C-alpha cells in the first residue's frame, strides 16, 4: 500500500496517517517531521529550512525531494508507506512519480482529507504537542494531562496558519487535478470523530 495523504494544516492527516501506519505496519513519512528534526538537530539544511518554515512558506522542492528519495531507500518502505505532507507541488509529485516508477512501485491511492476552513483554524491554534512523548493534544477537544510539557508549534500561530492555509489552497489547486487525471484521487470527509474518519479512510483505501 503506497499512499499519499493530502490535507490542510490541522486537517488530521498526521493523526490518521499514524493510525494507518500502525494498522498496516508501514511507515508514515512526514516531511514536516523530518524537517523539524533537522532543525532541532541544527544541521545546515535544518537551519536553512527553518527560515521558510517559521514564515509558513514552503521549503524549496530540491530539499524535500532529496529527503524523501533518501527515506524511500530504507528497507521498511518495501511493503508500502504513507506520505504525509509530501508532495506539495507539481514538481514534487512528478519527482515522486519518477522515483517510484524507477523502483516499479507506483502509488496506490491519493487521499484528500476535506475539512472546512473555520474548523482548521481552531484546530491549529489550539493544538499543542507534549515535547516528551510527541503526543498531540487540543486544548478544547482533547485536553492534555496536567503534567504534559506542552509546546505550541511556532507555525501553528494564527497569522502563520492563515498563510499556510493560503499556501495549501494554491498547492491543491494544482495537485488535485494532477492526481484526479491519473485516477488516483479519493476525497474523504475529515469532519467527525477520530474513529469515524478512520473508518471512512479504510473504505477509501479498500481495507
Ligand atoms: P507540516 O508539518 O507538514 O505542516 O509541515 C510544516 C512545514 O514544513 C511546512 O509549512 C513547510 O514549511 C515545510 N514542509 C513540509 N513538507 C514540505 C514539502 N513537501 N514541501 C515544502 N515544504 C514542506
Boltz pocket constraint, residues with backbone or C-beta under 6 A from the ligand:
constraints:
  - pocket:
      binder: B
      contacts: [[A, 9], [A, 31], [A, 32], [A, 33], [A, 35], [A, 49], [A, 52], [A, 53], [A, 54], [A, 56], [A, 57], [A, 58], [A, 59], [A, 60], [A, 61], [A, 64], [A, 84], [A, 85], [A, 86], [A, 87], [A, 88], [A, 92], [A, 155], [A, 164]]
      max_distance: 6.0
